[in-house]
Amino acid sequence: MNWDTIYGLIDVRLLVVVALCWVIGYILKSTPKVPDWTIVYAVTVAGVVMTIWTLGFGPESIIQGVLAGAFAVYGNQLVKQTKKSGSDE
């Protein structure tokens, strides 16, 4: 599964949720006492909560929230790994 496929699965109304998840992840990563392993869970929960708030409660909202959180984490890792591979040359 590639970036475009995942992007196609997310409701366009939730792009703001993806952006907010990215910001939440960045803030948590910058917080010294937050373990890295907890960030993905916090971002996912935030994505689900914001999606339910946006679309209403239901199975689709939960799935969309998980996808929004996952998309934010995946995008962050993609940027980080791209920068890392560019500095190795």
Biopython code that builds the backbone (N, CA, C, O; Angstrom):
import numpy as np
from Bio.PDB.StructureBuilder import StructureBuilder

atoms = [
    (1, "MET", "N", (0.849, -1.174, 0.000)),
    (1, "MET", "CA", (0.000, 0.000, 0.000)),
    (1, "MET", "C", (0.895, 1.238, 0.000)),
    (1, "MET", "O", (1.843, 1.326, 0.780)),
    (2, "ASN", "N", (0.597, 2.167, -0.856)),
    (2, "ASN", "CA", (1.439, 3.361, -0.928)),
    (2, "ASN", "C", (0.695, 4.594, -0.417)),
    (2, "ASN", "O", (-0.474, 4.524, -0.036)),
    (3, "TRP", "N", (1.392, 5.703, -0.419)),
    (3, "TRP", "CA", (0.892, 6.982, 0.101)),
    (3, "TRP", "C", (-0.424, 7.383, -0.553)),
    (3, "TRP", "O", (-1.358, 7.781, 0.144)),
    (4, "ASP", "N", (-0.516, 7.287, -1.865)),
    (4, "ASP", "CA", (-1.719, 7.711, -2.588)),
    (4, "ASP", "C", (-2.936, 6.855, -2.239)),
    (4, "ASP", "O", (-4.056, 7.360, -2.167)),
    (5, "THR", "N", (-2.715, 5.577, -2.027)),
    (5, "THR", "CA", (-3.818, 4.686, -1.670)),
    (5, "THR", "C", (-4.392, 5.071, -0.316)),
    (5, "THR", "O", (-5.609, 5.168, -0.155)),
    (6, "ILE", "N", (-3.509, 5.291, 0.662)),
    (6, "ILE", "CA", (-3.962, 5.684, 1.999)),
    (6, "ILE", "C", (-4.658, 7.036, 1.925)),
    (6, "ILE", "O", (-5.715, 7.223, 2.529)),
    (7, "TYR", "N", (-4.078, 7.973, 1.194)),
    (7, "TYR", "CA", (-4.678, 9.302, 1.039)),
    (7, "TYR", "C", (-6.086, 9.197, 0.462)),
    (7, "TYR", "O", (-6.981, 9.939, 0.866)),
    (8, "GLY", "N", (-6.282, 8.286, -0.474)),
    (8, "GLY", "CA", (-7.593, 8.100, -1.093)),
    (8, "GLY", "C", (-8.636, 7.531, -0.144)),
    (8, "GLY", "O", (-9.835, 7.701, -0.364)),
    (9, "LEU", "N", (-8.190, 6.858, 0.908)),
    (9, "LEU", "CA", (-9.120, 6.267, 1.873)),
    (9, "LEU", "C", (-9.662, 7.278, 2.880)),
    (9, "LEU", "O", (-10.702, 7.043, 3.494)),
    (10, "ILE", "N", (-8.968, 8.395, 3.050)),
    (10, "ILE", "CA", (-9.350, 9.373, 4.068)),
    (10, "ILE", "C", (-10.323, 10.387, 3.480)),
    (10, "ILE", "O", (-10.103, 10.939, 2.402)),
    (11, "ASP", "N", (-11.391, 10.613, 4.212)),
    (11, "ASP", "CA", (-12.396, 11.606, 3.829)),
    (11, "ASP", "C", (-11.728, 12.984, 3.752)),
    (11, "ASP", "O", (-11.000, 13.365, 4.669)),
    (12, "VAL", "N", (-11.964, 13.721, 2.685)),
    (12, "VAL", "CA", (-11.320, 15.027, 2.492)),
    (12, "VAL", "C", (-11.665, 16.022, 3.605)),
    (12, "VAL", "O", (-10.902, 16.952, 3.866)),
    (13, "ARG", "N", (-12.792, 15.829, 4.246)),
    (13, "ARG", "CA", (-13.159, 16.711, 5.362)),
    (13, "ARG", "C", (-12.215, 16.541, 6.552)),
    (13, "ARG", "O", (-12.212, 17.366, 7.466)),
    (14, "LEU", "N", (-11.421, 15.482, 6.542)),
    (14, "LEU", "CA", (-10.557, 15.179, 7.680)),
    (14, "LEU", "C", (-9.102, 15.590, 7.475)),
    (14, "LEU", "O", (-8.243, 15.238, 8.283)),
    (15, "LEU", "N", (-8.821, 16.319, 6.420)),
    (15, "LEU", "CA", (-7.438, 16.766, 6.207)),
    (15, "LEU", "C", (-6.979, 17.692, 7.339)),
    (15, "LEU", "O", (-5.797, 17.718, 7.683)),
    (16, "VAL", "N", (-7.902, 18.437, 7.905)),
    (16, "VAL", "CA", (-7.581, 19.284, 9.057)),
    (16, "VAL", "C", (-7.224, 18.400, 10.251)),
    (16, "VAL", "O", (-6.312, 18.724, 11.011)),
    (17, "VAL", "N", (-7.934, 17.292, 10.417)),
    (17, "VAL", "CA", (-7.643, 16.356, 11.504)),
    (17, "VAL", "C", (-6.241, 15.765, 11.320)),
    (17, "VAL", "O", (-5.490, 15.638, 12.288)),
    (18, "VAL", "N", (-5.892, 15.408, 10.091)),
    (18, "VAL", "CA", (-4.547, 14.883, 9.816)),
    (18, "VAL", "C", (-3.498, 15.931, 10.195)),
    (18, "VAL", "O", (-2.501, 15.608, 10.840)),
    (19, "ALA", "N", (-3.720, 17.173, 9.799)),
    (19, "ALA", "CA", (-2.771, 18.247, 10.126)),
    (19, "ALA", "C", (-2.661, 18.440, 11.637)),
    (19, "ALA", "O", (-1.561, 18.610, 12.162)),
    (20, "LEU", "N", (-3.793, 18.413, 12.333)),
    (20, "LEU", "CA", (-3.760, 18.561, 13.787)),
    (20, "LEU", "C", (-3.068, 17.378, 14.453)),
    (20, "LEU", "O", (-2.354, 17.558, 15.439)),
    (21, "CYS", "N", (-3.266, 16.179, 13.932)),
    (21, "CYS", "CA", (-2.566, 15.002, 14.467)),
    (21, "CYS", "C", (-1.065, 15.158, 14.289)),
    (21, "CYS", "O", (-0.291, 14.800, 15.176)),
    (22, "TRP", "N", (-0.652, 15.687, 13.156)),
    (22, "TRP", "CA", (0.766, 15.900, 12.896)),
    (22, "TRP", "C", (1.326, 16.886, 13.927)),
    (22, "TRP", "O", (2.396, 16.656, 14.492)),
    (23, "VAL", "N", (0.613, 17.963, 14.165)),
    (23, "VAL", "CA", (1.047, 18.970, 15.143)),
    (23, "VAL", "C", (1.094, 18.375, 16.551)),
    (23, "VAL", "O", (2.044, 18.623, 17.293)),
    (24, "ILE", "N", (0.086, 17.599, 16.922)),
    (24, "ILE", "CA", (0.074, 16.963, 18.239)),
    (24, "ILE", "C", (1.272, 16.034, 18.387)),
    (24, "ILE", "O", (1.926, 16.026, 19.429)),
    (25, "GLY", "N", (1.558, 15.261, 17.362)),
    (25, "GLY", "CA", (2.721, 14.372, 17.395)),
    (25, "GLY", "C", (4.024, 15.146, 17.539)),
    (25, "GLY", "O", (4.913, 14.740, 18.288)),
    (26, "TYR", "N", (4.136, 16.249, 16.830)),
    (26, "TYR", "CA", (5.342, 17.080, 16.916)),
    (26, "TYR", "C", (5.504, 17.655, 18.321)),
    (26, "TYR", "O", (6.605, 17.662, 18.871)),
    (27, "ILE", "N", (4.413, 18.133, 18.892)),
    (27, "ILE", "CA", (4.467, 18.697, 20.245)),
    (27, "ILE", "C", (4.864, 17.615, 21.254)),
    (27, "ILE", "O", (5.701, 17.844, 22.127)),
    (28, "LEU", "N", (4.250, 16.435, 21.122)),
    (28, "LEU", "CA", (4.590, 15.352, 22.045)),
    (28, "LEU", "C", (6.038, 14.905, 21.882)),
    (28, "LEU", "O", (6.710, 14.605, 22.869)),
    (29, "LYS", "N", (6.517, 14.859, 20.657)),
    (29, "LYS", "CA", (7.916, 14.477, 20.402)),
    (29, "LYS", "C", (8.862, 15.501, 21.017)),
    (29, "LYS", "O", (9.956, 15.142, 21.453)),
    (30, "SER", "N", (8.462, 16.759, 21.057)),
    (30, "SER", "CA", (9.303, 17.822, 21.614)),
    (30, "SER", "C", (9.217, 17.890, 23.137)),
    (30, "SER", "O", (9.981, 18.622, 23.767)),
    (31, "THR", "N", (8.296, 17.135, 23.731)),
    (31, "THR", "CA", (8.133, 17.144, 25.180)),
    (31, "THR", "C", (9.060, 16.091, 25.783)),
    (31, "THR", "O", (8.914, 14.904, 25.488)),
    (32, "PRO", "N", (10.008, 16.502, 26.619)),
    (32, "PRO", "CA", (11.030, 15.576, 27.107)),
    (32, "PRO", "C", (10.518, 14.356, 27.883)),
    (32, "PRO", "O", (11.104, 13.280, 27.766)),
    (33, "LYS", "N", (9.468, 14.487, 28.653)),
    (33, "LYS", "CA", (9.033, 13.383, 29.511)),
    (33, "LYS", "C", (8.027, 12.437, 28.854)),
    (33, "LYS", "O", (7.518, 11.526, 29.507)),
    (34, "VAL", "N", (7.739, 12.643, 27.575)),
    (34, "VAL", "CA", (6.797, 11.767, 26.867)),
    (34, "VAL", "C", (7.607, 10.706, 26.119)),
    (34, "VAL", "O", (8.380, 11.034, 25.219)),
    (35, "PRO", "N", (7.429, 9.425, 26.495)),
    (35, "PRO", "CA", (8.153, 8.358, 25.785)),
    (35, "PRO", "C", (7.707, 8.274, 24.322)),
    (35, "PRO", "O", (6.527, 8.437, 24.011)),
    (36, "ASP", "N", (8.661, 8.019, 23.441)),
    (36, "ASP", "CA", (8.365, 7.948, 22.010)),
    (36, "ASP", "C", (7.295, 6.912, 21.677)),
    (36, "ASP", "O", (6.479, 7.135, 20.783)),
    (37, "TRP", "N", (7.288, 5.785, 22.382)),
    (37, "TRP", "CA", (6.347, 4.716, 22.055)),
    (37, "TRP", "C", (4.899, 5.117, 22.322)),
    (37, "TRP", "O", (3.983, 4.505, 21.774)),
    (38, "THR", "N", (4.679, 6.129, 23.149)),
    (38, "THR", "CA", (3.305, 6.540, 23.452)),
    (38, "THR", "C", (2.732, 7.514, 22.426)),
    (38, "THR", "O", (1.519, 7.712, 22.355)),
    (39, "ILE", "N", (3.600, 8.110, 21.644)),
    (39, "ILE", "CA", (3.157, 9.159, 20.721)),
    (39, "ILE", "C", (2.177, 8.623, 19.682)),
    (39, "ILE", "O", (1.161, 9.263, 19.412)),
    (40, "VAL", "N", (2.458, 7.481, 19.105)),
    (40, "VAL", "CA", (1.569, 6.927, 18.074)),
    (40, "VAL", "C", (0.183, 6.643, 18.651)),
    (40, "VAL", "O", (-0.823, 6.839, 17.968)),
    (41, "TYR", "N", (0.123, 6.188, 19.888)),
    (41, "TYR", "CA", (-1.178, 5.923, 20.521)),
    (41, "TYR", "C", (-1.926, 7.221, 20.798)),
    (41, "TYR", "O", (-3.131, 7.312, 20.567)),
    (42, "ALA", "N", (-1.209, 8.217, 21.291)),
    (42, "ALA", "CA", (-1.839, 9.507, 21.589)),
    (42, "ALA", "C", (-2.364, 10.164, 20.314)),
    (42, "ALA", "O", (-3.458, 10.727, 20.309)),
    (43, "VAL", "N", (-1.595, 10.093, 19.250)),
    (43, "VAL", "CA", (-2.012, 10.677, 17.969)),
    (43, "VAL", "C", (-3.234, 9.929, 17.419)),
    (43, "VAL", "O", (-4.151, 10.547, 16.878)),
    (44, "THR", "N", (-3.242, 8.619, 17.557)),
    (44, "THR", "CA", (-4.388, 7.834, 17.083)),
    (44, "THR", "C", (-5.649, 8.165, 17.864)),
    (44, "THR", "O", (-6.713, 8.360, 17.277)),
    (45, "VAL", "N", (-5.534, 8.229, 19.191)),
    (45, "VAL", "CA", (-6.698, 8.580, 20.018)),
    (45, "VAL", "C", (-7.192, 9.985, 19.669)),
    (45, "VAL", "O", (-8.397, 10.210, 19.552)),
    (46, "ALA", "N", (-6.270, 10.920, 19.503)),
    (46, "ALA", "CA", (-6.648, 12.286, 19.136)),
    (46, "ALA", "C", (-7.356, 12.290, 17.779)),
    (46, "ALA", "O", (-8.352, 12.991, 17.599)),
    (47, "GLY", "N", (-6.846, 11.513, 16.834)),
    (47, "GLY", "CA", (-7.479, 11.431, 15.516)),
    (47, "GLY", "C", (-8.890, 10.884, 15.591)),
    (47, "GLY", "O", (-9.793, 11.400, 14.932)),
    (48, "VAL", "N", (-9.087, 9.848, 16.385)),
    (48, "VAL", "CA", (-10.422, 9.257, 16.530)),
    (48, "VAL", "C", (-11.377, 10.246, 17.201)),
    (48, "VAL", "O", (-12.509, 10.418, 16.750)),
    (49, "VAL", "N", (-10.928, 10.893, 18.272)),
    (49, "VAL", "CA", (-11.782, 11.845, 18.988)),
    (49, "VAL", "C", (-12.168, 13.014, 18.080)),
    (49, "VAL", "O", (-13.336, 13.398, 18.023)),
    (50, "MET", "N", (-11.189, 13.578, 17.373)),
    (50, "MET", "CA", (-11.500, 14.707, 16.491)),
    (50, "MET", "C", (-12.409, 14.299, 15.337)),
    (50, "MET", "O", (-13.254, 15.083, 14.905)),
    (51, "THR", "N", (-12.240, 13.070, 14.831)),
    (51, "THR", "CA", (-13.079, 12.597, 13.738)),
    (51, "THR", "C", (-14.514, 12.377, 14.211)),
    (51, "THR", "O", (-15.465, 12.732, 13.514)),
    (52, "ILE", "N", (-14.665, 11.793, 15.395)),
    (52, "ILE", "CA", (-16.012, 11.618, 15.944)),
    (52, "ILE", "C", (-16.664, 12.973, 16.163)),
    (52, "ILE", "O", (-17.858, 13.137, 15.910)),
    (53, "TRP", "N", (-15.899, 13.935, 16.626)),
    (53, "TRP", "CA", (-16.424, 15.287, 16.823)),
    (53, "TRP", "C", (-16.849, 15.915, 15.488)),
    (53, "TRP", "O", (-17.833, 16.651, 15.422)),
    (54, "THR", "N", (-16.090, 15.608, 14.431)),
    (54, "THR", "CA", (-16.367, 16.183, 13.116)),
    (54, "THR", "C", (-17.512, 15.473, 12.394)),
    (54, "THR", "O", (-18.411, 16.124, 11.863)),
    (55, "LEU", "N", (-17.478, 14.148, 12.374)),
    (55, "LEU", "CA", (-18.432, 13.375, 11.575)),
    (55, "LEU", "C", (-19.565, 12.750, 12.382)),
    (55, "LEU", "O", (-20.556, 12.296, 11.808)),
    (56, "GLY", "N", (-19.430, 12.722, 13.703)),
    (56, "GLY", "CA", (-20.409, 12.033, 14.538)),
    (56, "GLY", "C", (-19.931, 10.628, 14.848)),
    (56, "GLY", "O", (-19.047, 10.093, 14.178)),
    (57, "PHE", "N", (-20.533, 10.033, 15.881)),
    (57, "PHE", "CA", (-20.095, 8.715, 16.319)),
    (57, "PHE", "C", (-20.612, 7.630, 15.386)),
    (57, "PHE", "O", (-21.770, 7.642, 14.968)),
    (58, "GLY", "N", (-19.736, 6.705, 15.075)),
    (58, "GLY", "CA", (-20.096, 5.550, 14.254)),
    (58, "GLY", "C", (-18.855, 4.791, 13.863)),
    (58, "GLY", "O", (-17.743, 5.285, 14.044)),
    (59, "PRO", "N", (-19.024, 3.603, 13.332)),
    (59, "PRO", "CA", (-17.867, 2.783, 12.951)),
    (59, "PRO", "C", (-16.980, 3.464, 11.901)),
    (59, "PRO", "O", (-15.754, 3.365, 11.958)),
    (60, "GLU", "N", (-17.605, 4.149, 10.951)),
    (60, "GLU", "CA", (-16.826, 4.834, 9.910)),
    (60, "GLU", "C", (-15.958, 5.932, 10.521)),
    (60, "GLU", "O", (-14.825, 6.138, 10.085)),
    (61, "SER", "N", (-16.475, 6.634, 11.517)),
    (61, "SER", "CA", (-15.703, 7.692, 12.168)),
    (61, "SER", "C", (-14.486, 7.125, 12.883)),
    (61, "SER", "O", (-13.405, 7.713, 12.849)),
    (62, "ILE", "N", (-14.667, 5.992, 13.522)),
    (62, "ILE", "CA", (-13.544, 5.375, 14.230)),
    (62, "ILE", "C", (-12.470, 4.944, 13.231)),
    (62, "ILE", "O", (-11.282, 5.186, 13.444)),
    (63, "ILE", "N", (-12.892, 4.310, 12.151)),
    (63, "ILE", "CA", (-11.940, 3.887, 11.120)),
    (63, "ILE", "C", (-11.244, 5.096, 10.502)),
    (63, "ILE", "O", (-10.025, 5.094, 10.333)),
    (64, "GLN", "N", (-12.020, 6.131, 10.163)),
    (64, "GLN", "CA", (-11.438, 7.341, 9.577)),
    (64, "GLN", "C", (-10.465, 8.009, 10.547)),
    (64, "GLN", "O", (-9.432, 8.528, 10.125)),
    (65, "GLY", "N", (-10.786, 8.000, 11.846)),
    (65, "GLY", "CA", (-9.894, 8.585, 12.849)),
    (65, "GLY", "C", (-8.577, 7.843, 12.939)),
    (65, "GLY", "O", (-7.512, 8.456, 13.024)),
    (66, "VAL", "N", (-8.652, 6.525, 12.919)),
    (66, "VAL", "CA", (-7.424, 5.719, 12.935)),
    (66, "VAL", "C", (-6.606, 5.994, 11.680)),
    (66, "VAL", "O", (-5.385, 6.132, 11.753)),
    (67, "LEU", "N", (-7.267, 6.074, 10.533)),
    (67, "LEU", "CA", (-6.562, 6.374, 9.284)),
    (67, "LEU", "C", (-5.925, 7.759, 9.314)),
    (67, "LEU", "O", (-4.804, 7.937, 8.838)),
    (68, "ALA", "N", (-6.631, 8.736, 9.868)),
    (68, "ALA", "CA", (-6.073, 10.094, 9.951)),
    (68, "ALA", "C", (-4.838, 10.114, 10.837)),
    (68, "ALA", "O", (-3.829, 10.724, 10.483)),
    (69, "GLY", "N", (-4.908, 9.453, 11.984)),
    (69, "GLY", "CA", (-3.741, 9.379, 12.872)),
    (69, "GLY", "C", (-2.587, 8.637, 12.218)),
    (69, "GLY", "O", (-1.436, 9.067, 12.300)),
    (70, "ALA", "N", (-2.898, 7.524, 11.572)),
    (70, "ALA", "CA", (-1.864, 6.739, 10.898)),
    (70, "ALA", "C", (-1.228, 7.520, 9.761)),
    (70, "ALA", "O", (-0.015, 7.457, 9.560)),
    (71, "PHE", "N", (-2.043, 8.253, 9.022)),
    (71, "PHE", "CA", (-1.533, 9.061, 7.912)),
    (71, "PHE", "C", (-0.581, 10.138, 8.418)),
    (71, "PHE", "O", (0.437, 10.419, 7.785)),
    (72, "ALA", "N", (-0.912, 10.741, 9.560)),
    (72, "ALA", "CA", (-0.047, 11.773, 10.143)),
    (72, "ALA", "C", (1.288, 11.168, 10.584)),
    (72, "ALA", "O", (2.345, 11.742, 10.326)),
    (73, "VAL", "N", (1.239, 10.015, 11.245)),
    (73, "VAL", "CA", (2.472, 9.361, 11.709)),
    (73, "VAL", "C", (3.299, 8.909, 10.508)),
    (73, "VAL", "O", (4.514, 9.101, 10.482)),
    (74, "TYR", "N", (2.645, 8.312, 9.519)),
    (74, "TYR", "CA", (3.332, 7.851, 8.318)),
    (74, "TYR", "C", (3.985, 9.022, 7.577)),
    (74, "TYR", "O", (5.131, 8.927, 7.137)),
    (75, "GLY", "N", (3.254, 10.108, 7.446)),
    (75, "GLY", "CA", (3.797, 11.292, 6.771)),
    (75, "GLY", "C", (4.994, 11.856, 7.504)),
    (75, "GLY", "O", (5.984, 12.246, 6.885)),
    (76, "ASN", "N", (4.905, 11.901, 8.829)),
    (76, "ASN", "CA", (6.025, 12.388, 9.622)),
    (76, "ASN", "C", (7.252, 11.498, 9.428)),
    (76, "ASN", "O", (8.360, 12.002, 9.246)),
    (77, "GLN", "N", (7.063, 10.195, 9.467)),
    (77, "GLN", "CA", (8.179, 9.265, 9.285)),
    (77, "GLN", "C", (8.751, 9.355, 7.870)),
    (77, "GLN", "O", (9.962, 9.238, 7.678)),
    (78, "LEU", "N", (7.898, 9.557, 6.903)),
    (78, "LEU", "CA", (8.359, 9.690, 5.520)),
    (78, "LEU", "C", (9.272, 10.905, 5.379)),
    (78, "LEU", "O", (10.338, 10.818, 4.769)),
    (79, "VAL", "N", (8.856, 12.030, 5.941)),
    (79, "VAL", "CA", (9.678, 13.245, 5.891)),
    (79, "VAL", "C", (10.996, 13.024, 6.637)),
    (79, "VAL", "O", (12.065, 13.377, 6.140)),
    (80, "LYS", "N", (10.908, 12.438, 7.831)),
    (80, "LYS", "CA", (12.102, 12.211, 8.649)),
    (80, "LYS", "C", (13.088, 11.281, 7.943)),
    (80, "LYS", "O", (14.288, 11.553, 7.929)),
    (81, "GLN", "N", (12.600, 10.197, 7.363)),
    (81, "GLN", "CA", (13.479, 9.236, 6.687)),
    (81, "GLN", "C", (14.058, 9.828, 5.409)),
    (81, "GLN", "O", (15.198, 9.533, 5.051)),
    (82, "THR", "N", (13.294, 10.649, 4.728)),
    (82, "THR", "CA", (13.799, 11.293, 3.509)),
    (82, "THR", "C", (14.943, 12.253, 3.853)),
    (82, "THR", "O", (15.961, 12.291, 3.162)),
    (83, "LYS", "N", (14.765, 13.020, 4.919)),
    (83, "LYS", "CA", (15.836, 13.926, 5.360)),
    (83, "LYS", "C", (17.062, 13.137, 5.798)),
    (83, "LYS", "O", (18.196, 13.514, 5.501)),
    (84, "LYS", "N", (16.822, 12.039, 6.506)),
    (84, "LYS", "CA", (17.918, 11.209, 7.018)),
    (84, "LYS", "C", (18.709, 10.591, 5.861)),
    (84, "LYS", "O", (19.939, 10.581, 5.890)),
    (85, "SER", "N", (18.016, 10.083, 4.853)),
    (85, "SER", "CA", (18.711, 9.446, 3.720)),
    (85, "SER", "C", (19.453, 10.480, 2.894)),
    (85, "SER", "O", (20.479, 10.166, 2.291)),
    (86, "GLY", "N", (18.951, 11.713, 2.854)),
    (86, "GLY", "CA", (19.622, 12.772, 2.108)),
    (86, "GLY", "C", (20.891, 13.252, 2.799)),
    (86, "GLY", "O", (21.802, 13.744, 2.133)),
    (87, "SER", "N", (20.969, 13.119, 4.110)),
    (87, "SER", "CA", (22.153, 13.565, 4.834)),
    (87, "SER", "C", (23.241, 12.507, 4.864)),
    (87, "SER", "O", (24.373, 12.811, 5.243)),
    (88, "ASP", "N", (22.934, 11.266, 4.476)),
    (88, "ASP", "CA", (23.926, 10.188, 4.492)),
    (88, "ASP", "C", (24.866, 10.251, 3.297)),
    (88, "ASP", "O", (25.920, 9.614, 3.306)),
    (89, "GLU", "N", (24.510, 10.989, 2.296)),
    (89, "GLU", "CA", (25.313, 11.016, 1.061)),
    (89, "GLU", "C", (26.577, 11.792, 1.237)),
    (89, "GLU", "O", (27.363, 11.913, 0.297)),
]
sb = StructureBuilder()
sb.init_structure("model")
sb.init_model(0)
sb.init_chain("A")
sb.init_seg("    ")
for serial, (resi, resn, name, xyz) in enumerate(atoms, 1):
    if name == "N":
        sb.init_residue(resn, " ", resi, " ")
    sb.init_atom(name, np.array(xyz, "f"), 0.0, 1.0, " ", f" {name:<3s}", serial, name[0])
structure = sb.get_structure()
